[in-house]
């Protein structure tokens, strides 16, 4: 294929490049946009039980953070969260 160019590198490169560009559409699939065919992510609706547990978990996390740091501001924040909201 490249032997007929008698060592002329530019002509060999042009021949190789044209051959490559001619065969690319035949052998390499076109790239599709991933966003066009991917499925939307499914988000689980919050179960009523989980909605009840979230405030309890938050209040518990505040208590743990207070115990770890002994920061009075965190303790005040823990005390400001009503118990009834966490128990609901």
N, C-alpha and C positions, 0 to 999 in steps of 0.2 A: 504494500500500500504506500509506504513512504519511501521506498527504494528508488522510485522514478524521479526523485527531485535532486539527485546527485549532491547531497550534502548541503543544500540550501535550507537552513534552519527556519527561516521565515515562511517559505512555501510549505515545508513540512508541518509547521505549527498551524498555518491556515487550513491545510487539509485535515489535520486532526481535529481542530476546533469545529470546522464545518460538519465533519462526520459526527462528532459528539453532539452538536446542537441539533442535527437532523434526527438523531435516534433518541434523544431525551424524551420527547412527547410519546414515543411508542413504548418505552420501557420503564419510565418513572411516572407513577400516578400523580395526578394533580392534587394539590393540598386543599382539603376542604376546611372551612372555618369551624373550629371546634364548638364555638358558641351556637352554631346553627343546628347541630344535631345532638348535643348533650341534653340529658334530661334535667329538669329543674330539681333542685334539692328538695327533699320532702322534709317538712318540719312537723314533728309530732305535736298535736294539740296538747295543751297542758291538762293533765288529769286533775280533777278536783282535789284529790288527795295530795298531789304534788303542790298545788297552789296553797294548800294549808301548811305544807312542810317548809316552804321557802322562808317565811318569816321566822319560823322556829330555828331553822338552820342559820339564818342571819344573826339572830340574837345569840345563839350558841357560839357563833364565830366571834362576835364581839366579846363575849365572856372569855373565850380562849385567848384572844388578843390582849385583853386586860391582864390576865394571869401571866402571860409571857412578858409583858412590858411594865406592868404596874403603873401605867400612865393614867393619871386622874381624869384626863379628858376622855379617854376611851371608856373609863368607868362611868362617867357622866353620860356618854352616848349610849352605853348599855342600859343605864337606868332610865333614859328618856324613851326607850322603846317600850311601849305599853305591853304588859304581860298578856292582856286579853287579845291583842292582835297576834301574838305569837301562839296563843293557845287555840284560837279560832279554828 
